[in-house]
Every structure is written in C-alpha cells, then in structure tokens.
Amino acid sequence: APQEGKSFISSNLSAVIAMTGTRILIIDADLRRPMQHKQFDVANKNGLTDVLAGRISIEEAIQPTPVQNLDLMVAGPHPDNPAELLGSELMSRLLDSITGYDMILIDTPPVSAVADPLILSRIADGVVMVVRSNKTERKLVLQCRSRLTEMDANVLGAIVNRLDWRRQGYGYYYYYDYNSVYYADPAEERD
C-alpha cells in the first residue's frame, strides 16, 4: 500500500547487499511517484522512461551512487502510459540486456494501487513485499499476495517495516551481555 516505506527499504536493502561485494543495480520503476532519486540525492532525468523511449542508452541512464557496487537507474520523466510501458516487450528486453550486475532490484509502485507491479512480477525472478506494521491490514496484505500469486509471481517473502516489537508484545528475545563471563562450573565463578 502507499506509504509503506517500500522505496526506503529498496534503497537500504540494495545498499546492504552492495556492501557484501555484490554488484547491484536498483531501477526505479515507480513511474507515477518515483522516489529513488531522492533517496540518493540525484536528479530524476535520463532514466528508465528515456531508455524505453529510445532517447538514451542503458549506459547513459545508469548512475553511480555513493555506495560502492551500487548503481541506480532513476525513473525519468513521467510517461502518459506507465503500465503499458512497463508491460512492453521493450522492458523485458531492457532487463535481459543489462550486464555487469549480480542482482537487479526493481522498486515498483504499491501492489494495491496500480497494475504496474503485477506486470513487472511476471518478468522478475522474485518479489519481496513491504508491509508497514500497525498500518496495513492483514486482509490487504493477503489480497496483494493473492494477486501476485495469480500472476505466477515468485513471492520470496515480506519485510515488515516500522515494527516496534515492544509495543506489539513480541516477547522472546535474548540479551547477551558482553561484560558477563561464562563459566562451566559454578565454583569457577566464585574464584
């Protein structure tokens, strides 16, 4: 759903993966409300829509980010027909032609809002849903998952955003005090 934090999670997940040495490209495919250019503080020009329109090459659309091993393709100018553009053969060919990366992460609009992510789910290897704790109703999450499943999307799982386990009553966690000492025999502890 809107305001779940999917773009924030996408950019941070990409950065964490890149820090492992994995070459990653994040593509902002939210052509209606792009956010990745704001996450990385770059201009939203010369992006995905420009490549799909044939105005620039893929290489011209890819920008480096401050995170080593992480590059970005911004959304670019707002098109009149986002769903048609993302569902086109051009988009599928674009993804197939990108080389030099171990992973491509695509940031899409919310599943509940428009058809764009459902269209892209058919050509993606996997889908991760972002769900905001205490905001998104369980029924909506299940409906979105069902819609993705109907598209034969490979739903890998979900990331729960803004979860406050103390507020939710999630109880079982372990605390390890690095100042404590582990003893095999209680008598050793006395010594």
N, C-alpha and C positions, 0 to 999 in steps of 0.2 A: 504494500500500500504506500501511497505518498508519505513522506516524512519518516520513513523507517530508518534512514541512515545508510541506504544501500551504496550511495556514491562514496561516502566516508569509509565504509567497510571495504569497498572495492579498492580504493586508493591505498588504504593501510594494509590490506591483505597482499596487494601487489608489492608494496614496499618490503614487507616482511619476507615474502618469497624471494624477492630480488637479493635481499641481504644474505641468503643462503648460497648465492653464486649462480642462481638460476636466471637466465636471460628472459625477461618478461616484457611483453607489450600490453599496455592497457588501452583499450579502444572505448571511447565514449560514444556509445550507440543510443544514448538518450537524446534523440534529435529534437525533442519538444522542450525539455528543460535540462540542457547539459550542465554538468557541474565539475567535471574533471579539470577543466581549465582553471577553475577557481581553486580546486584542491592543490594544484601545482603552480598556481600564480603565473599562468601564461595566457596569451590572447587566444580567443576561440576563433581563429581563422586558419585557413589552409588545413582543413580536417577531412573527416570521413566523407561528408557530403560532396566536397570538392573532388575527391578521388573517384567517387561513384559517378559524378557528372563528367568525368574525364578532363577536368580543368588542371589537375596536377597529378604527379605520380605518387605512388605509395611512399617512396623515399622522401619526397618533399613534405608529406603530411606527418611523418614521424619526427617527434621532438625528443631530445634527451630530457631527463628530469634530474634534479639534484641527487637522486638515489642511484648509486651505481647499479648497473644491469637492468634498470627500469626505464623504458621509453614510453611515450604517450602519443596517441593519435586523438586529437580533440574532435568534437562533433562537427565543427564548422558551421556555416550559415544554415539557418532554419529552412528546410525544404517544404514545399507545399504538400508533399505526399510521403511522410516518413515511413509508414507501413509498407507501401509499395516499393520504396527504395530499399528498405532492409530485407524485404522478401524477394528481391530481384536476383536473377542469376549473377548479376554483377557483384553483389555482396558475397555470395558463395565463392565466386572466382577470386575475389579480393582476399578472402581469408585463406584460400588454398595457395595463393601466390606469395603470401608473406613468409619470408625465410629468415633465418638467423636468430630465432627465438625458441626457447624451450617451452614456453607457455604464452598463450594469448588470453587475456581476461577481458571480457566484454561487459561493460556497465550498461544496463538497459533501463528503460522506464519500469515502473511497478507493473507486475502481472495483473493486478486488479484494475488498473487504469486504462490500458490500451492493449492492442493485439501485438505490438512490436516484440515484446519479449517471447511471446509464444512462437512467433515466426522465427526468431533467431534461435530458439531452443532446438529447432529441427536440425540446424547445422552446427550446433555446439556439441562438444564431447560430453559436457556435463553442466548441470545447473545447480547453483547454491542459492537458496532463498535467504533473504534477510528479513527478520521479524523483530519488531520493536516490542520489548517487554512492557506489559501493563498498558499497551495501546491497541495492539492488533488483536481482534477477537479470534478465538480458536476456529470458529466457523469460516471466517475469511481465509485463514491460513490453509485449512483443508480444501476449500473451494479452489484456491490458487494451485495447490498441489495437484488436485484432480484435473484442472485444466492443462497443466504441464504434462501430466501422465497421458491424457488423451492425445497430446501431440507427440507421444512417444519420446518425450524428453527424459534424459538420464538424470534424475534428481539425486544429487550426491548427498544432500543434507541441507541443514539450515544453520544460520548463525543468529543467535538471539542477541540483540543489541540493547544496550542500556539496562541490563539485568542487575538488579540490586538484590542479591541473594539474602541479605539480612532482612529486607523488607518483605520478601516473598516467603520467608520461613524455610528456605532451603537450609538444612541443618548440618549435614555430615561433611565436615571438612577437618583436615588435620593441620595442626600447627607444629612446626618444628622450630625449636629454639636453638640457634647455633651456639649459644653460650652454655647449653646444657651438656652434660657428659653422659655417655652411655657406658654402663658397667655390666659385665657379665655376672658378677656375683655381688650381692648387696654388701658383703663385707668389704669389697674393694672400695665401695663408695665412702665408707667410713674412714678408710685410710687416706 
